Amino acid sequence: IAISDDDAVQRDLLVKILRRDGHDVQDFSTGVALVKSIEEGYRPDLVVTDYQMPDMCGFEVAERLSEVVPGIDVYMVTGQPDQTKLDDADGKGILRGHLVKPYRSFEISDMISSN
């Protein structure tokens, strides 16, 4: 699983939850770093990205990844939900799902396990 979040506390929390659940996790502090890694051949089973990041928002990450690796499962976590954008992205198949912060650890586990 690849995670991108510019907030180190949130990123570390996600890593801890997913590793506790037995997943192999690679984390990135920017959307650009994640996209670059995937463009260079890294192929995670799925991606969890934050929405609001300074270099590339989560929607941009999801759109770019869908171009590079069609069908890749991308989930988004966000503290500032724009329900219209989230519904639009879900409807286009760009996102597999999303969670609004703050979330409970079982919610991220359940979202990922539904993959």
C-alpha positions in Angstrom: 0.0 0.0 0.0 1.3 3.5 -0.9 0.4 6.4 1.3 0.8 10.1 0.5 0.1 12.8 3.1 2.1 15.9 3.8 1.1 15.8 7.5 3.7 13.6 9.1 1.4 12.8 12.1 -1.4 11.7 9.9 0.9 9.8 7.6 2.6 8.0 10.5 -0.9 7.1 12.0 -2.0 5.6 8.7 1.3 3.6 8.4 0.9 2.3 11.9 -2.8 1.2 11.4 -2.1 -0.5 8.1 1.1 -2.2 9.3 -0.8 -3.4 12.4 -3.3 -5.0 9.9 -0.5 -6.8 8.2 0.0 -4.6 5.1 3.3 -3.7 3.5 3.3 0.1 3.4 5.4 2.7 1.6 4.8 6.3 2.6 5.4 9.5 0.7 5.3 13.1 2.1 4.1 14.6 -1.2 1.8 13.6 -4.0 4.5 14.4 -6.5 6.9 11.9 -4.9 4.3 9.2 -5.0 3.4 9.9 -8.6 7.1 10.0 -9.6 7.7 6.6 -7.9 4.8 5.0 -9.7 5.9 6.5 -13.0 9.3 4.9 -12.4 7.7 1.5 -11.9 6.6 1.1 -8.3 3.3 -0.8 -8.3 1.5 -0.8 -5.0 -1.7 -2.8 -4.7 -3.5 0.4 -3.7 -3.0 4.0 -2.8 -4.3 6.1 0.1 -3.8 9.8 -0.5 -4.7 13.0 1.4 -6.7 15.5 -0.4 -5.1 18.8 0.6 -1.4 18.8 -0.1 0.8 21.8 -1.2 2.3 20.3 -4.3 -0.5 18.2 -5.8 -4.0 17.7 -4.4 -5.4 14.2 -3.9 -7.7 14.5 -6.9 -4.7 15.4 -9.1 -2.8 12.4 -7.7 -5.7 10.1 -8.4 -6.2 11.3 -11.9 -2.5 11.0 -12.7 -2.3 7.5 -11.3 -5.3 6.4 -13.3 -3.4 7.5 -16.4 -0.2 5.8 -15.5 -1.7 2.6 -14.0 -5.3 2.3 -15.3 -7.5 0.5 -12.7 -5.3 1.3 -9.7 -7.3 1.5 -6.5 -7.0 5.0 -5.0 -8.7 5.9 -1.7 -8.7 9.5 -0.3 -8.7 10.8 3.3 -9.6 14.4 3.8 -10.2 16.9 6.5 -12.0 19.3 4.2 -14.6 17.3 2.2 -16.1 18.8 -0.9 -18.9 16.2 -1.3 -19.6 17.2 -4.9 -16.0 16.6 -5.9 -15.8 13.4 -4.0 -19.0 12.1 -5.5 -17.8 13.2 -9.0 -14.5 11.4 -8.6 -16.1 8.3 -7.1 -18.6 8.3 -10.1 -15.8 8.6 -12.7 -14.0 5.7 -11.1 -11.0 7.8 -10.1 -11.5 7.0 -6.4 -12.4 3.7 -5.0 -13.6 5.3 -1.7 -12.9 8.1 0.8 -13.0 8.9 4.5 -13.4 12.2 6.2 -11.0 13.1 9.0 -11.1 12.5 11.9 -11.7 8.8 11.3 -11.3 5.8 13.6 -8.7 3.2 12.9 -11.3 0.5 12.2 -12.8 2.7 9.4 -9.5 2.8 7.5 -9.1 -0.9 8.1 -12.6 -1.6 6.8 -12.2 0.6 3.8 -8.9 -1.1 2.8 -10.2 -4.6 3.5 -13.1 -4.1 1.1 -10.6 -3.9 -1.7 
